[in-house]
Amino acid sequence: MKKIFITGASSGIGKALAIVYAKHNWCVGMSARRLEMLEEISDNCKDLGGKIFTYDLDVQDSEKCKFVANQFIKDAQGIDCVIANAGVGGDDGLYTGSSEDINYILNTNILGVTNTIMPFIPKMKEQKSGTLVCISSVASYVPLPFHGGYASSKIAIRMIFDSWRPTLQRHNIKTVSICPGFIDTPIVKGPARSFPMRSADAAALKFMNIIEKGKRTYIYPWYYKFLIFLVRVVPEPIFNILIRKLFHRPIN
Ligand SMILES: NC(=O)c1ccc[n+]([C@@H]2O[C@H](COP(=O)([O-])OP(=O)(O)OC[C@H]3O[C@@H](n4cnc5c(N)ncnc54)[C@H](OP(=O)(O)O)[C@@H]3O)[C@@H](O)[C@H]2O)c1
């Protein structure tokens, strides 16, 4: 039985990933802060045939991440794949006079990923196999006003994976960055909910196949590749005019 550890499994994409891996008879380590939600999903996953372990984990807590990683390796008797999925969205709080909002996003989405992944690497190196996955975002290619913290956190984790890849490949450890566009989960709030969205279940199934193939960077759904291409080719002054028209509130 293959073993996978997933953060942010209490909701949205993480929950859908846990369910899809359980359906395919993996041993799944599910973690998040809302344990009661995890337990409910874990019961569903057990009914589907998976072997499930749940862990109360805040990814900002590096010591607890180390402890939980070692505990999962003991409970599951090994590790094949880790998905650093936990993340938060939100506004930078640009005019609040405080770095609290943006730092919360940066801490969760960058340090939360390194806290999750690093404790598993020695075991994967020793066994000469494993797959590390981060859930980046299409936002890592698009400088969205008021969301610099979110977009940059998603670039940072993609870049960390790009920089590790040639080294980890020597130990047969794969690094997969997944860049979703809008997926219908509670993280998508307000006017963004009027954009076309894919379901978390459809996304999770696709991600499982992509992870199995060991693809390096995966943009989902495919049509976001055009948006990314446009952002690259449109000259910056024109891009800034367009993005101001689209995103800036009257007060700004
Ligand atoms: N949905 C989209 O359109 C979209 C697009 C691109 C990328 N993404 C990325 O996909 C990932 C999953 O998001 P989602 O869409 O599934 O949103 P979601 O439904 O809000 O789920 C976020 C998950 O992250 C967990 N989490 C947040 N802060 C945490 C912390 N400090 N410690 C541990 N767990 C924490 C939450 O669990 P608890 O609150 O229970 O801890 C929850 O399970 C995120 O990294 C997000 O940036 C989403």
The ligand as an ORCA input file, in Angstrom:
! r2SCAN-3c Opt
* xyz 0 1
  N      -9.301     27.076     -4.856
  C      -8.566     27.740     -5.745
  O      -9.097     28.420     -6.651
  C      -7.063     27.659     -5.694
  C      -6.328     28.109     -6.811
  C      -4.960     28.030     -6.766
  C      -4.311     27.514     -5.676
  N      -5.025     27.091     -4.594
  C      -4.304     26.555     -3.439
  O      -4.821     25.289     -3.091
  C      -4.547     25.046     -1.705
  C      -5.806     24.528     -1.047
  O      -6.766     25.556     -1.003
  P      -8.322     25.305     -1.201
  O      -8.735     25.956     -2.436
  O      -8.633     23.884     -1.008
  O      -8.892     26.199      0.001
  P      -9.628     25.808      1.367
  O     -10.823     24.979      1.068
  O      -9.792     27.089      2.094
  O      -8.569     24.884      2.125
  C      -7.417     25.392      2.719
  C      -6.857     24.311      3.617
  O      -5.637     24.785      4.178
  C      -5.666     24.524      5.561
  N      -4.861     25.510      6.292
  C      -4.889     26.860      6.223
  N      -4.021     27.397      7.088
  C      -3.416     26.355      7.711
  C      -2.438     26.248      8.724
  N      -1.865     27.343      9.287
  N      -2.061     25.026      9.143
  C      -2.613     23.915      8.593
  N      -3.558     23.933      7.655
  C      -3.960     25.145      7.218
  C      -7.129     24.575      5.977
  O      -7.325     23.726      7.108
  P      -7.628     24.221      8.611
  O      -8.231     25.568      8.528
  O      -8.544     23.153      9.147
  O      -6.282     24.188      9.256
  C      -7.795     23.967      4.752
  O      -7.873     22.568      4.874
  C      -4.043     26.361     -1.126
  O      -2.636     26.322     -1.029
  C      -4.458     27.382     -2.171
  O      -3.643     28.518     -2.170
  C      -6.395     27.142     -4.578
*
